[in-house]
Amino acid sequence: MTNQTSRAKKKRALMKLIRSIPESQEFAAVLFGAPETSEHAHDRTIGIVGAAYVERGIARAIRTHFKSNPVDPDFVRVFEDESAPLRDFAAKTRLALALGVISGDEYNDLELIRRIRNVFAHAESRIGFSTEAVSDLCGDLNLEYENRFLAEMRDGPLRDATSLASDARRKFVTAVVLHHVKLAFYPGFEKFTSTLVSLAESPVIQKLMRGEPIS
């Protein structure tokens, strides 16, 4: 009985660790920070952690369609148990598409993110975003949101953001961030983008972006 209790305790601890969400600063440091080890190890971390963050967003958006369940409020039995029907990234994206959470183009992007994650998670050789097969997958990312709402600010204070996807790693990071933002605000994403554009056009924000003092 003691061994069974110990195993159950360890399993709960692991599940808690898996469900933990990094602080915004920590997540930004992973995606945008300088590599602490080798470049290849840094790319592998970005590929795996970035995809995990997006997968978490998909689950959150799907849960908005569920009825509340006091017995399982976080829907662990649906998303996280060993036999959970939506445990896999692919299962989540298929249901998200069926529910109308994401469009067909968004589904294709998320599938690419999943495939890139899988390459980094399972490849035993030294690979990175400069590896041809990985770079080719990143090149297929659509980045619909960059065209959709960053385009509205191309001539504004955030115009430099449109050059973010200049290489494979940056294109992957751009896709992760923009899909995560969209999913985080689902189903109110359109209102969020409208607020973002209005905020970016404010004189105070424009001064901050240009590095000018605020009087």
Secondary structure, DSSP 8 states (H G I E B T S, - for coil): -HHHHHHHHHHHHHHHHHH----HHHHHHHHHS--SS-HHHHHHHHHHHHHHHHHHHHHHHHHTTS---TTSTT-HHHHTSTT-TT-SHHHHHHHHHHHTSS-HHHHHHHHHHHHHHHHHHH--S---TTSHHHHHHHHT---HHIIIIIGGGTTSTTGGGGGTTSSHHHHHHHHHHHHHHHHHTTT-HHHHHHHHHHHHTSHHHHHHHHT----
